[in-house]
């Protein structure tokens, strides 16, 4: 028997949360610019239904959170990243990317923390 899943890739479903995470990433130079893959995996994809992106919690991805001209399904992209784009002043909006790419990731703990 496997232990209960206590965390998952983050559901970044609001602009406020995305901006908060962006501010955090930008404030720590070790997390920003030049890291693996120029983005961070978050918990949405369209693996089950092409073009219909959903978050880990089952809610739909709001179109206002996507980077311009995204998602584009370029070469079969199905997973979501907060993309470091444009490189010099990133907005870290959503982008679809190839799921097998190496990138950092942002996770969340289910139901908060307990002692």
N, C-alpha and C positions, 0 to 999 in steps of 0.2 A: 504494500500500500504506500502511495506517495504522500508526502506531507501536503497540507493545504497550501494552495498558492496564496502568498500574502502580499505580493507586489506584481505589477505589470508595467508595461510601457505607459507613459503618462497620457492621459486624456487632456489635451490642450484645446478645449472646445470654445473658450472665450478669448476675446481680444485682450481683456485685462490680464488673464493668466499668461498669454503669450508675451505680452509686453513686460510682465514681471520676470518671466524666465529670461527674456532677451536682456533685460537690465542686469540680471544676475550673471549671465554668461559674459557680457561685455565688461563687467566690473572685475572679473578674475582673468588675468592675461593667460593663465595656463589653460583655461577653457576656451579661449577665443583664438582667432586667426591662425591658420596654418595647422590646425589639428587634423586628425584623421578624417578624410572624407568631406570636409567643409560643410558639415551638418550634424544633426543629432536625431537619432531615431525617436519617434513618438508613436503612440499606439493607435494608428489608423491604417487601413488598407482597403483595397478593392479586390482581394483575392477571390472571394466568393461570387462577386457580381461586378464584372468589368465596368468601370466608370462610376460605380456607386460606392463611394468611400464611407466607411463607418468607423467609429471609435471603438475601443475595447469594451466600452460599456453598452454598445449597441446603438448609440445615437449617431445621427448623420453628421458629416463634416459640413460646416457652414462655408459657403463659397467666399465669404469676406476674408477668411483666414489664409487663402491660397496666394502664393506669389503670382505676379502677372504671367499670363499664358500657361498656367498650371491648373490642374494636372494635365500632362500631355501624353502619358503612356509611351514615352520614347523607348523603344526596344523592350517592351514588356515590363514597364515599371509599375509596381503594385503596392509598395510600402511607402509610408509617409516619414518625411524628415522635416525638422525645422532647419531651413536652408540658410547657410551663411552667404547671402546674396543681397545686394551687390557686395563684392569682396571688401571694398574699402569702408562702407557704411551699411553693414548687414541689417536687414529688418527681421530676419529669422522667421519669415512666413513659411507656410507649408509648401512642399514640393513632393511630387511622387518620384521615387527613386527605385533602382534595382535592389530587391530585398537582400541579395547576397553581398552587397558592398559593406566594407568595414567602415564604421562610423562610431562616434560616441553615442550615448543614449540617455534619455531622461525617463526615469521611472517614478512611480508613485506607490505608496504603501496603502493597501486597502484598509478602510475603516480606521485610519489614523494609527497612532502609536499607543501601546499600552505597556505597563510594567509587569 
